[in-house]
Structure formats: C-alpha cells, structure tokens
C-alpha cells in the first residue's frame, strides 16, 4: 500500500479504509495514519556474527550495526549484560577507544564492536550476552553467544605439596613430582622439563604424560644429579610442565650434601698428614 500525502495535510491521525471484493465476498481493513513533523526515534541492531567459539582465555569480539530509522540525529547509549564475572565493553569498529554512547545521524548506520572477556575459571558451555541500545524513547536489543570450549590448567608440586628435596653431589636423586590438571578439558602430550645450577642434570621418568583428564593428577619422577663439584648447601631447581600452550612451573629447593667417599678421603688425607708430622717430630726430636 503506497500513500501520497498532500503537502497541505494537517498534522494528526487520519483513518483510511482499504476494501477488497471478489465473488460475492467483501472485506474492509481500517488503517490509522499519523502525520508528524518528525518521525519518532527508532533503532535496530544487526550483529554480523552472533555466535563465536573460543577458550576461557579468548577475548570475544562482535561487530554490531546500529541503525537509526528515525528522522533526526540521535545520541545512542550502549549497554551489555552477560553472566556473572563476564567483562563487557564497547569500542569503535576500527579503533580501540572505549565507548558508552555513539552519535548516529538520521537514517544512517554505524558499526561498533562489543568485546566480551569471560573469567578464566569458566567451564565449557554456551553463554548468552544481551546488548541494548537506547535513545530518547527508542530502545533495541540483540543477543550474542559465546561458545566456550574447555581449557586445561596445569599445576606442579612435590608429593604432599612438599617443594624441597635432598641430593648428593655427583649422584642421581629421584624426586616425586605431582602434575595436576585443574582445568575443564584434558591436557594432551604434557611435556616435562627442568633446569638447575650450571652443570646439573635434570630429566624425568616418564618424560611425557600422554593424557591428563580434568581434575586428574599423575606422579612422575624428577631425576636430579648435582655436579660433583657442588659444595654442601641449598640450591634452586625449576621444574616445568607444558601442554599445547598451557604451561606451569615450580621452584624446588634442593639441599645438597657432599659425597661420603670424598669425606672419607679427606679424613684419610688428614690422618696421613698427621702421621707424617708425628714421625717427623719423633725423628728430629731425638737429634
């Protein structure tokens, strides 16, 4: 139905009647037409990609078009509501400046970017976020969705939480280490490594954990060999676990004792020196 309104038509509401007839049947439809100087404020929203997938570490970004269907310029306020602890913000479509409102000219559109960052502890699942805009008496809203996949989270500690061990200089010591996945997805191909002071050797048995399910832990053995020249004292070794971008590390205090063989050798050398000294005193003392 197209209406041509005369320029002299008075402001206000006029009722028109649309009639239809055919084969003895007639029907009428009243249509109310309101004339005004300016069209009332009217907004609409159009998200380009309303559903995105990522992990709990992903920053989700949605491009949304705001259209001003009214006959006047509007300052449009922006708001978003997500699940608890989800952080939301708005920026220009091609900028980084955060926005709380944006001007849109009459009959025009503008693109904005809705950024949503979930908490790192969120579980896998689908999470809705509602975007709302308002200006004068007009409002509009749309919904976007985050499809969050599970994310492994590794932690590393000694048996019963102990982060210290004892070792002997020049000898291999086995230290029990517990690797735990506290995340929401399995950790695949967890590789273990370590480093210590210069000259130390650190390896693991096994070197790799094939799969670690959520809330599961696995004990491995860290094989630590201090250098033979290490003096008695405390040292720090760093042990690490990594799985496809997920990493963790733990600092272990290693107390090193010198080898008893070297201790016995030292005692023997001292004893021999004393015997030589006593013999010399006895021999030259007679003269």
Protein Blocks (a to p, Z undefined) as FASTA:
>chain_A
ZZdddfklccddddddddddeehiacdddddddddfbdcdddddddfblcccddfkbccd
dddddddfbfbdcdddddddddehiacddddfkbcbdcfbdcddehiacdddddddddfk
bccddddddddddehjbccddddddddddddddddddehhiacdcddehiacdddddddd
fbfbdcehiacdddddehiacddddfbdfbacehiacdddddddddfklccddddddddd
deehiacdddddddddddfklmmmmmmmmmmmmmmmmmmmmmmmmZZ
